Amino acid sequence: MTENSANTWPVVVSTGTPDADLIEDLQELAGAAIESDGNPPFSEQTLVDVKSTDSEVTVYAAYCSADFSSSIVRGLAGAAVVIHARGEDDGGLLELVTRPSFRNQGVGQSVVNRASSDPGFSALSAWSHGNHAAAARLAMSCGFEPVRELWRMRQTRANAAAAGIPAEGRALPEGVAIRTFRPGLDDDAWLRANAAAFVHHPEQGRTSLQDLCARMAEDWFDAEGFLLAIRNSPGATDDGELLGFHWTKVHPAASGQPAIGEVYVVGVTPAAQGMGLGKALTLAGIEHLHGKGLQAVMLYVDADNEAAVALYQKLGFTRWDVDVMYAVR
């Protein structure tokens, strides 16, 4: 998002699944923003939905123009992506980005003004990744208020050592074993466990088979870093119940910054709550990432999830950045 400006930019509206050229333009624009801000302007789910033929998407795009810049730049000056509601209780999600070299020229305001003229705009939520001051001002000017805060926390190897990791080890509950995910074989079991573990989570609990397959198709996917906790009954020849999981991720080095690991998602089913499995799985994933030589690990957690925040702080994680969700109250 960007600040108000007197300039008015023409905005092109695209509905339905964007074509390949527009998807490429959005990815290039997002890359330019990451290079400047250090934060991705679009959430991962938004990028999955943009490419999906089953999602209802509207893109509001402002293209670069020499009228507003001394240098000619091809591609998008800014864009907003609206992912329309999947469920009855969801009003849909808006995310917006302005190319760094075109900020403070009215691009963001023009895009938002065009989007606000469409039905249902006031029912949308909007993420501000990094919650930059200009984004907060634009959100407030449109009648949006902050409703959710998502922390990004980071653990360095020094923090981990101070917290006793990996020397502390991971003590698995009795009768539980950890193995890696098997694509094509564990998909359905994982989807059921994920839905049970995140039944009240606004995004994670709705993960579909298509969402899972889209992530497995990404370059970053590594089944060896997708850890499953299985009930291990004595004498059993087949796997027991899937009780929990820790899916890790590695972000490659970019823009002069080293590669960093991520505690992508940790889930424990209701049947396994109270066993200490969440901590054991978290430690197992961190050990896996450390074993790849990574010097830092990050994660996302809701700021009001006090139990999770306290656990991660004990494991050496500290607050690094924040994303804020806005909505019309």
C-alpha positions in Angstrom: 0.0 0.0 0.0 1.1 3.6 -0.5 0.3 7.1 0.5 -2.2 9.4 -1.1 -1.1 11.4 -4.1 -2.7 13.7 -6.6 -1.8 11.4 -9.5 -4.5 9.1 -10.8 -3.5 5.9 -12.5 -5.6 3.9 -14.9 -6.4 0.5 -13.4 -7.0 -2.7 -15.5 -9.4 -5.2 -13.9 -9.0 -8.9 -14.5 -11.5 -11.5 -13.1 -11.2 -15.3 -13.0 -7.9 -17.1 -13.2 -5.2 -14.6 -14.4 -3.4 -15.5 -17.6 0.2 -16.6 -17.6 1.5 -13.1 -18.5 -0.3 -11.5 -15.6 0.9 -14.1 -13.2 4.4 -13.5 -14.4 4.0 -9.8 -14.0 2.6 -10.2 -10.4 5.5 -12.5 -9.5 8.1 -10.0 -10.9 6.4 -7.1 -9.0 6.4 -9.1 -5.8 10.1 -9.9 -6.3 10.9 -6.1 -6.7 9.0 -5.4 -3.4 10.8 -8.2 -1.6 14.2 -6.9 -2.8 13.3 -3.5 -1.3 11.3 -4.3 1.8 12.5 -7.7 2.9 8.9 -8.8 3.2 6.7 -10.7 0.6 3.8 -8.5 -0.4 1.5 -11.5 -1.0 0.9 -14.4 1.3 1.7 -17.9 0.0 -2.0 -18.9 -0.1 -2.7 -15.9 -2.3 -0.1 -17.0 -4.8 -1.5 -20.5 -4.8 -5.0 -19.2 -5.4 -3.9 -16.9 -8.2 -2.6 -20.0 -10.1 -5.6 -22.2 -9.3 -8.5 -22.7 -11.7 -10.8 -23.4 -8.7 -10.3 -20.0 -7.1 -12.3 -16.8 -7.7 -9.7 -14.0 -8.2 -9.9 -10.4 -9.2 -6.7 -8.5 -10.0 -6.6 -4.7 -10.1 -3.4 -3.7 -12.1 -1.8 -0.3 -12.7 0.9 -0.5 -15.4 4.1 1.5 -15.4 3.9 4.8 -17.4 6.5 7.4 -18.3 3.9 10.0 -17.4 4.7 9.4 -13.8 8.4 8.5 -13.9 11.6 9.8 -15.4 12.7 6.2 -16.1 10.7 3.9 -18.3 10.0 0.6 -16.5 8.0 -2.2 -18.1 5.4 -4.2 -16.2 3.2 -3.3 -13.2 3.5 -0.2 -11.2 1.2 -1.7 -8.6 -1.5 -4.2 -8.1 -4.1 -5.5 -5.7 -5.2 -9.1 -5.7 -8.6 -10.1 -4.2 -9.2 -13.7 -3.3 -12.9 -14.1 -2.9 -14.5 -16.0 -0.1 -14.3 -19.8 0.1 -16.7 -20.1 3.0 -19.8 -18.3 4.2 -18.1 -16.7 7.1 -15.2 -15.3 5.0 -15.5 -12.0 3.2 -12.4 -12.6 1.0 -8.9 -11.2 1.2 -7.2 -8.2 -0.4 -3.4 -7.8 -0.8 -1.7 -4.9 -2.5 1.8 -4.0 -3.6 3.4 -0.9 -5.2 6.7 -1.1 -7.1 9.3 0.7 -4.9 10.3 3.1 -7.6 6.7 4.2 -8.1 5.7 4.8 -4.5 4.3 8.1 -3.3 2.9 8.7 -6.8 -0.7 7.6 -6.1 -0.5 4.1 -7.5 -1.8 2.3 -4.3 -4.6 4.9 -3.8 -5.7 4.5 -7.5 -5.8 0.7 -7.2 -7.7 0.8 -3.9 -10.2 3.4 -5.2 -11.0 1.2 -8.2 -11.3 -1.9 -6.0 -13.6 0.0 -3.5 -16.1 0.7 -6.3 -16.9 -3.0 -6.6 -19.5 -4.8 -4.5 -18.3 -6.5 -1.3 -15.2 -4.3 -0.8 -16.2 -3.4 2.7 -16.4 -7.1 3.6 -12.8 -7.8 2.6 -9.9 -8.3 5.0 -6.4 -7.0 4.0 -3.0 -8.1 5.0 -0.1 -5.6 5.5 3.1 -7.6 5.4 5.6 -5.8 7.6 2.9 -3.2 8.4 4.8 -0.3 6.9 3.5 3.2 7.9 2.2 4.0 4.4 0.2 0.8 4.4 -1.3 1.6 7.7 -2.3 5.1 6.6 -3.9 3.8 3.4 -5.8 1.1 5.3 -7.1 3.6 7.8 -8.1 6.1 5.0 -10.3 3.3 3.5 -12.1 2.7 6.8 -10.1 -0.5 7.8 -8.8 -1.1 11.3 -6.3 -3.7 12.6 -8.0 -6.9 13.7 -5.1 -9.5 13.8 -1.4 -9.4 14.4 0.9 -12.2 13.1 4.4 -12.2 14.4 7.4 -13.4 12.5 9.9 -14.8 15.0 13.5 -15.9 14.4 16.0 -18.2 16.2 19.7 -17.9 15.4 22.2 -20.7 16.1 23.5 -18.7 19.0 20.0 -18.3 20.5 19.4 -22.0 20.0 22.6 -22.9 21.8 21.7 -20.6 24.7 18.3 -22.3 24.9 19.9 -25.8 25.0 19.1 -26.8 21.5 20.0 -29.3 20.0 21.8 -30.5 23.2 18.4 -30.7 24.9 17.3 -33.4 22.3 13.8 -34.3 21.5 12.1 -36.8 23.9 9.2 -38.4 22.0 6.2 -39.5 24.0 6.1 -43.3 24.6 4.6 -45.2 21.7 5.2 -42.5 19.1 7.7 -42.6 16.2 8.7 -39.9 13.6 9.1 -40.6 9.9 9.1 -38.5 6.8 6.1 -37.7 4.6 5.4 -39.9 1.5 3.8 -37.9 -1.3 0.9 -39.7 -2.8 0.6 -42.1 0.1 0.2 -39.8 3.1 -1.8 -37.0 1.5 -5.3 -38.0 2.7 -4.1 -38.9 6.2 -2.3 -35.6 6.5 -5.2 -33.6 5.3 -7.5 -35.2 7.9 -4.9 -34.6 10.7 -4.3 -31.0 9.6 -8.1 -30.2 9.5 -8.4 -31.7 13.0 -5.4 -29.8 14.4 -6.4 -26.5 12.9 -10.2 -26.7 13.1 -10.4 -23.1 14.4 -7.6 -21.6 12.3 -8.8 -19.2 9.7 -6.5 -20.4 6.9 -4.5 -23.6 7.8 -7.5 -25.7 8.7 -9.0 -25.2 5.2 -6.0 -26.6 3.3 -7.3 -28.8 0.4 -5.7 -31.5 -1.6 -5.2 -29.0 -4.4 -3.4 -26.7 -2.0 -1.2 -29.5 -0.8 -0.4 -30.6 -4.3 0.4 -27.0 -5.3 2.9 -26.7 -2.5 4.5 -30.1 -3.3 5.0 -28.8 -6.8 7.0 -25.8 -5.6 10.8 -25.9 -5.9 11.2 -25.5 -2.1 9.3 -28.7 -1.3 11.4 -31.4 0.4 9.6 -34.5 1.8 12.7 -35.2 4.0 11.8 -32.0 5.9 8.1 -33.0 6.3 8.0 -34.9 9.6 5.1 -37.1 10.7 4.5 -38.4 14.3 2.9 -41.8 14.1 1.4 -43.9 16.9 3.8 -46.9 17.1 2.0 -49.9 18.5 4.2 -52.8 19.6 4.2 -55.6 17.1 2.3 -53.6 14.5 3.4 -54.1 10.9 1.6 -51.0 9.5 1.7 -47.4 10.5 -0.6 -46.4 13.3 -2.6 -43.2 13.6 -1.1 -39.9 12.4 -0.9 -37.8 15.6 1.0 -34.7 14.5 3.5 -33.2 12.0 6.2 -30.6 11.5 6.5 -29.4 8.0 9.8 -27.4 7.5 10.8 -25.1 4.7 14.0 -23.6 3.4 14.1 -20.1 1.9 17.1 -19.9 -0.4 19.7 -17.1 -0.2 18.5 -14.0 -2.0 19.3 -10.3 -2.2 22.5 -10.7 -0.3 20.7 -12.5 2.6 21.7 -16.1 3.6 19.3 -19.0 3.3 17.0 -19.4 6.3 14.9 -22.3 7.6 11.2 -22.0 8.5 9.0 -23.8 11.0 6.4 -23.9 8.3 3.6 -25.6 10.2 3.4 -27.7 13.3 0.2 -29.5 14.1 -1.0 -31.9 16.8 -4.4 -33.7 16.5 -6.8 -33.4 19.4 -6.2 -37.1 20.2 -2.6 -36.3 21.0 -3.0 -33.1 22.9 -1.2 -33.0 26.3 1.5 -35.5 25.4 4.3 -32.9 24.8 4.3 -33.8 21.1 4.2 -30.3 19.8 7.5 -29.4 21.5 9.1 -32.7 20.4 8.0 -32.2 16.8 9.2 -28.5 16.8 12.6 -29.6 18.1 12.9 -32.4 15.6 12.2 -30.0 12.7 14.7 -27.5 14.1 17.3 -30.2 14.3 16.6 -31.1 10.7 17.1 -27.5 9.6 20.3 -27.2 11.6 21.5 -30.3 10.0 21.3 -28.6 6.6 23.8 -26.0 7.9 21.3 -23.2 8.2 22.3 -20.4 10.7 18.8 -19.2 11.4 15.2 -20.4 11.6 12.0 -18.4 11.4 8.3 -18.9 12.0 4.9 -17.2 12.0 2.6 -17.2 15.0 -0.5 -15.2 16.0 0.5 -12.6 18.6 -2.5 -13.6 20.8 -1.5 -17.3 20.9 0.3 -16.8 24.3 1.1 -20.5 24.8 2.8 -20.8 21.4 4.7 -17.6 21.8 5.9 -18.7 25.2 7.1 -22.0 23.8 9.0 -20.4 21.0 10.6 -17.9 23.3 11.9 -20.8 25.4 13.3 -22.3 22.3 15.3 -19.2 21.6 13.0 -17.4 19.2 12.5 -13.6 19.4 10.1 -11.3 17.6 11.6 -10.2 14.2 8.8 -8.6 12.2 5.0 -8.3 12.2 2.1 -8.7 9.7 -1.2 -7.0 10.4 -4.6 -7.9 9.1 -7.1 -5.0 8.6 -10.8 -5.2 8.2 -13.8 -2.8 8.3 -15.4 -3.0 11.8 
